[in-house]
Amino acid sequence: MGLVLTLFAASPALAAGYRYWSFWDGAGGSWAYATQGPSTARPADGAVLGFRFSVSKDAAAEAARPRAAADFEAVCGGTAPAEGKKRVALVVDFGVPEDAPAGEAPPQAGPRTACAQLAPAATAAEALAEVAKPLRYNGAALLCGISGYPKTGCGEPIEDAAQPKPSASAAASAAASASASASADSDAGSDSPGSGPSAGLFLGVAAVLALGAAAVWQSRRRRR
C-alpha cells in the first residue's frame, strides 16, 4: 500500500494556483474577499475597495490580500465631499516580482491608493476606472489587467515548480517493481480459494496508472 501512495504522490499536479487580480472589500477596516464582482458591486459612500495581483491557490482561503490598510480616512481624508457624489477609497496592489508573468514586473513596489468621487449608483468597476486606467477584461468580463498590468494573460493556471516530476524511466522502474510485487503476491495467494483479489492486483493497477500519468506529463513537456 505504501508503494501505491508513493506512485500517486509522485504524479504531476495540474496546477499550484492561478495568477489573477483578486477583489477585496475593506468594510470595518479589514480585508474580506468580495462576494460580488467589480462590475456588479455598488460601494456606498465611505467604502474601501482593494485589488491585489498574485498567484493564489484558492480564491477565498489563500488569496493574497492588499498590503495596505483598509483605511478610508488614510486614502480619502484629504478629499472634500462633493454634493451628489460618493467617495470610495481604492487600494491597488500590483503584487511582488515573484508573481509577475514572464517578461513583466509590477509597475511599482508598493500598493497605490486613490480616492474616487462618483455618482451614487456607480459600481466598483467604475470607481477603479476612475483612478487606474487602462483596465483590461476578457470575453467573460473577468478583470485581467489594471493600469496596463499585466499586458497579457488572465487567470491562467500556474504549475507548481516545487512539485516532484518523475521521469518516464523512473516511473517505469517503479511500475516494474510494483508489477513484480503483484506477481509475487498473486503466487502467494493462489492457494487460498475464496480470498478475493490479492493486494498485488491493486498494486499492478496502480503501477499502470502511474506510468500513464508520467507518460502524459512527458508528452506535455515535449510540446512546450
Steps between C-alpha positions, in 0.01 A plus 500: 500500500787739574623453142155589365497824698852584385410454134196724517683764705770519231253563215506861370255749648266679261573842649639658813277806468376772270643841411231766515367825647295433813235743626462592869252682722653710776185554706572529872869569444601145402520327163241238408476324165225675302177306449421682174707592197608861437244543221204422728616625842374852578705636789345753737649836589796434733575153361851361460577269207816298447654329197801267523695326223652170609526127451252339737396139557145564615288806435360558847728310738850567370479803271752772584347810656595858409809608694353831616247561776130518417490855634255741339632809678857425401400497134209742472549721805655775287219494240211729588148359457311626195125537474338216308819291508626212710862446600654155462853417615697261279814300572665348191781257582701383197658219701856370518748423220478126574134501391555701182455333160817419307659813355298739719541670835260684733478868399577604857629328812222592743124543481348803328215684674248744356167659591230489235201736497207347318127504445309320778411204275853446363650150515836390636618455140414863426684611813808305392481643146491848651846462657687212332452494123549318272306196612494174308222241506455168323194376312340379823535846659778377731735778609838414346712816522513823700700801380623279217635229730545227409506549124380148424342205675188468710461257789729238347596190704855492637690173527663428834876520441564328833285199415717191429477398134625147439655409167341234285788262581454549874129436469567192287741367765240553771239332284729202443557465875128519562433241232757265658334546838162435341626176346650382830184583692288324241713183524492507878123534511414247226455220756241690698162444326228752568742762630409751221738723299849518649672825599742436212221554247430847637872579502523402134207723405653789695831450319333517158316818600821658628686414179217645294505824701877531450463443127233771472719744691803416283292557185381839622856597588624421147226720346613804704 
